[in-house]
Structures are given as structure tokens and as C-alpha cells.
Amino acid sequence: HRNIFHGSENLGFKISYSQESMTGVDTSLKRVQDFGLEVSLDFPRVLFPFLTHDFKKRMVATTSILFSYDRQKLSYDRQLYNFSWKYSWTKRRFYNYSFSLFDYNLVKMKNAEDFTKRYLSRHTNPILLYNYTDHQILCAGFGYTFDNQSNQRLLNRKTFRASLELGGNLIHSFRNVFNYKTDSLGHRLVFDVPYSQYAKTEIEYAYNQFIHEKCRIAYHAKVGLAVPYGNSDGVPFEKRFFAGGASGVRGWNVRSLGPGEYMSGTNYLAQTGDVNLLMNWEYRFKMFWKLELALFLDAGNIWTIKEYDEQPKGAFYFNEFYKQIALATGAGLRLDFNYFLIRFDLGMKVHDPKQIESGRAWRFAHHFKPHDDFAFHFAVGYPF
């Protein structure tokens, strides 16, 4: 609803549902159902006390208030509540900034007794144990984006993004004032729920190069790092990195790559990391009508910042990480309807880090396994 309070405010509602099939896991865990509800309210001005009227007039900004609820059903019921207050503004055309004043997340696990008994009881990895129990996150962050991809007059276009996020510091600063309780692992509790402390940063760059009117080459690179500290043994699951999928290394399904050389078997829970590296190259050629052909090459992986028994060979080391970079190539068919684009990509593994120890990492030198060495992706919009 636009102009709900007669001041150009925008009220939005969004309902989402997804069902994801997972290969290579226990039969009872092959289907993940995800239901989401989101309510947002945008004000075309800065809502903050103590600011002068002249400052508010000079500042072309938006205040966004959002509440969301997400329910993930597997062999457990994982519920995520989110409430956030965010500012975004533009100084010049293509230069965008954002500041998240606060972003609160509460994760509640329900009906998880069987899941805990079958999967978590045999783990000592604090990341797995922490992220599948109740916890809360209160964070703040800053982001910068330069994006001229929408300028059709430019032959070559680019996007640059950088962000920094800090979690848990405000809650932690009152630990001595309110004398927080602690659990059996020594984590401080607020309302009987532990809170997370971490720092996370990401940098992303994309370049869209004009070759001729029917042909473009797109380049993309992204790096990220997340570090837990203080009251946390690991970065929250919601803030960790995963690899593979329609916008990652497309020879792998989503959340099926990494960390490092780790061979997951059926333990999909462990395939998240604290370090992220992704590079993509894509050749896009317009054929006829709405059809577009793409050829691509992807490289990347995720890693943990330290060794865990349940994720052997998953840690990041400067003298090893480059050997553990996954490579994939493939082709895609796109339907470009101007307002939106439908994408079909078929990726093929070229270098598989988990096969390094067996000597079969370079897949083209060995027999391909269609069920394991290829991945099909359907998505809306370009990957970058």
C-alpha cells in the first residue's frame, strides 16, 4: 500500500514458500520446507530523534522498518523472528549507502528432540550445537554500493559493494549491569537465551563488458569473512557462508560444496563456513526473440577459520586454500522479458576439492557421474 499515512509511505506484505530437495543426505532429511512472512514499512525521510529540520530536508533518505517470520521444517521446526530498523540514502546518482541501526533475530527450535538425538548428540562442533539450539542476535551494520548497471547509455557497467556488520556488542556491554546468567557452556543468557557476538564483512565487484550489441562478458568476484568472539564459539548459522547454487559455483547444488576439502557424506549441517571466496566469468549472447545463451566458468569455496573435528580439512590456510578452490563450467539458457529474466543453467564440476586426497579432483580426467558431477539450476534474474 502506497501513501498509507498520506506522506508517501509504503507498506508492503510478502509471503513466500519454498521446498528444497537435498541429495546425499539421510532419507528423512531430503525435503526442506520453508515458509516466510514479511511486513515492511518505508518512510521517505529520516526517522530519528534530535535531528534538526534543516538536516532532514537536506538528507534524501529512507527509513525502513521490517518484521519477518520464517519457519523451516525438516525433521525439526526451526523458527526465526526478525525485527529491523534501517536507513538508506543516496548522495549522488549510483552511490548508495545504508545503515542498520539495529537488526534483531530470535531463533527458536521446536519439536527437535528426535533431530537432536540422531544428529547433534554425536557432535562436539560448537557451531552445529549452537546454531540448532535457541539463540538471539542483535547487530548493526553499514553498507556502501556503487551500481550503474541500470544506465543503458553506458557500454561498460559495474557494481561495487562493501559491508561491515557487528553483532552482540550492545547486549554484551550491559553484562555487568544486569549480571547475566550463564548456561552449562559458559554462554551469557538474556531472558534465558544466549546471544551472539561476531564481526562480518563482505566485498563484491561485478563488471559488465560490451563486446557488440548482441554480446557481453560479465566478470564477478566476491570475498567475505565472519569471525566470532566474546559470547560466541561460532558465527550464527544465519550469518555464515555457504557455497554452490544458482549464484555460486554452479557445478554444485546449493549448500553442497565445502568447507575446504571436507567430504560431507550425509552431514549437510556442516557445509557452512566463515571465509568465502567466489569468482565468475560469463559470456552472454542474445540469439533471437527473448532467448539468450550463456557460457560460464565459476571458481570458489568456503572455509572455517579454525579446525573442527567434524569438518576435517575445512580450515583456511594461506599455503593450502588455492589448491582447494572448486572449478565448474557450463551453459545456460535465458528468457529476457525486460522486466524480469528467467534463467536455466547446467553446471559441470571441473575440479572437486573433496576428491583431492583420492587423486580424482580433476573430473574430466575420470569418469563423470551424472548424478554427482552435474547440477541444474532454475532462477529468476542474472546471477550477478
Summary of the structure (lengths in Angstrom):
residues: 384
radius of gyration: 22.4
end to end distance: 29.8
largest distance: 69.3
contacts: 1186
relative contact order: 0.09
helix: 13%
strand: 50%
